[in-house]
Amino acid sequence: IITAGTAQCTVQSWALTAGTRTLTAVYSGNYTGSSARLALVVNKAASAVHARGPATVRRGRLATVSASSLPAHATGRVTVSLNGRQLCAGKVSKGAAHCSFRASMKPGRYSFTVHYIGDGNYKGSTAIVRIRVTR
């Protein structure tokens, strides 16, 4: 719709992937047609991973960590690490991922880092899961 010589157009942000995009506006009304181009930078969207795991796991057994609350269209992987050493990785699907690792560490309380690596459209994010390893 053109009002007082000005037109407006709304582009839904979910319709554009991250990166530099070129938009073209075209006028084809009662007067001579024309067009104009606009370079638009679409930034990656934020993500916030939430993670949970078992409160306790026996040494030598498998512990499964679940990551959730990621954007529904997010792709990529979630990793679980302890002191910088990756223990497992899971593929993100429908906003969630799961991975399991063998609790081979000594009995004690540990803080595991759960990291969504991010993808072409979403930034990475991190959460902590605390698990107690028993004998």
C-alpha positions in Angstrom: 0.0 0.0 0.0 1.3 3.4 -1.0 0.5 6.4 1.3 1.7 9.9 0.5 4.4 8.5 -1.9 5.8 6.0 0.6 5.4 2.3 0.7 6.1 -0.1 3.6 6.7 -3.8 3.6 7.2 -6.1 6.5 9.5 -9.1 6.2 9.1 -11.9 8.8 12.5 -12.5 10.4 11.9 -16.3 10.5 11.7 -16.3 6.7 15.4 -15.2 6.3 18.4 -17.2 7.2 21.5 -15.6 8.8 23.8 -13.7 6.5 23.7 -10.8 4.1 20.5 -10.8 2.0 19.6 -8.5 -0.8 15.9 -7.4 -0.9 14.4 -5.9 -4.0 11.4 -3.6 -3.9 9.5 -3.2 -7.2 6.9 -0.5 -8.0 4.5 -1.3 -10.9 1.6 1.1 -10.3 0.0 3.8 -12.4 3.3 5.6 -13.1 6.6 4.4 -14.6 7.8 1.2 -12.9 10.9 1.2 -10.8 12.8 -0.9 -8.4 15.4 -0.5 -5.6 17.7 -2.9 -3.8 18.5 -3.1 -0.1 21.3 -5.1 1.6 20.0 -6.5 4.8 22.3 -8.2 7.4 20.4 -11.0 9.3 22.3 -12.0 12.5 22.2 -15.4 14.2 19.5 -15.7 16.8 20.3 -16.4 20.4 19.7 -19.9 21.9 19.3 -21.0 25.5 20.0 -24.7 26.2 18.5 -26.3 29.3 20.0 -29.6 30.4 19.3 -32.3 32.9 20.8 -35.6 33.9 20.6 -38.1 36.6 21.2 -36.8 40.1 23.4 -39.9 40.8 25.0 -42.5 38.7 27.1 -45.5 39.7 30.7 -45.5 38.5 31.1 -47.5 35.3 27.5 -47.1 34.3 26.0 -45.0 31.6 24.7 -41.5 32.3 22.3 -39.9 29.8 22.2 -36.1 29.6 19.2 -34.4 27.9 19.3 -31.0 26.4 16.1 -29.1 25.6 14.5 -25.7 25.0 16.5 -25.1 21.8 14.8 -23.5 18.9 12.5 -25.9 17.0 14.5 -25.5 13.7 17.9 -25.6 15.3 20.4 -28.1 13.9 23.9 -29.1 15.0 25.1 -30.9 18.0 25.1 -30.8 21.8 28.3 -32.0 23.6 28.8 -32.9 27.2 32.3 -32.3 28.7 34.1 -32.5 32.0 37.1 -30.3 32.6 37.4 -29.6 28.8 37.3 -33.3 27.8 34.3 -34.2 25.6 32.5 -37.2 26.8 29.7 -37.5 24.3 27.8 -35.6 21.6 24.2 -35.8 20.4 22.4 -34.5 17.3 19.8 -31.8 17.8 16.3 -32.6 16.5 13.1 -30.7 17.2 14.8 -28.5 19.8 16.4 -31.4 21.9 19.3 -33.7 22.0 20.5 -36.6 24.2 23.9 -38.2 24.7 25.2 -40.9 27.1 28.7 -41.4 28.5 30.2 -44.0 30.8 30.8 -42.5 34.3 34.4 -43.7 34.6 35.5 -40.9 37.0 36.2 -41.5 40.7 33.2 -41.2 43.1 32.4 -37.6 43.8 30.3 -34.7 42.7 30.9 -33.3 39.2 29.7 -30.3 37.1 29.4 -31.3 33.5 29.3 -28.7 30.8 26.5 -29.1 28.2 27.2 -27.0 25.1 25.0 -26.4 22.1 27.5 -25.6 19.4 25.1 -23.6 17.3 24.5 -23.7 13.6 24.1 -21.4 10.6 21.2 -19.5 12.2 21.5 -19.9 15.9 24.3 -18.9 18.4 25.7 -21.5 20.8 24.7 -21.7 24.4 25.9 -23.6 27.5 24.4 -25.1 30.6 25.8 -27.1 33.6 24.5 -30.4 34.9 25.6 -31.6 38.3 25.9 -35.4 38.8 27.1 -37.4 41.7 29.1 -40.5 40.9 28.9 -43.3 43.4 30.8 -46.6 44.0 
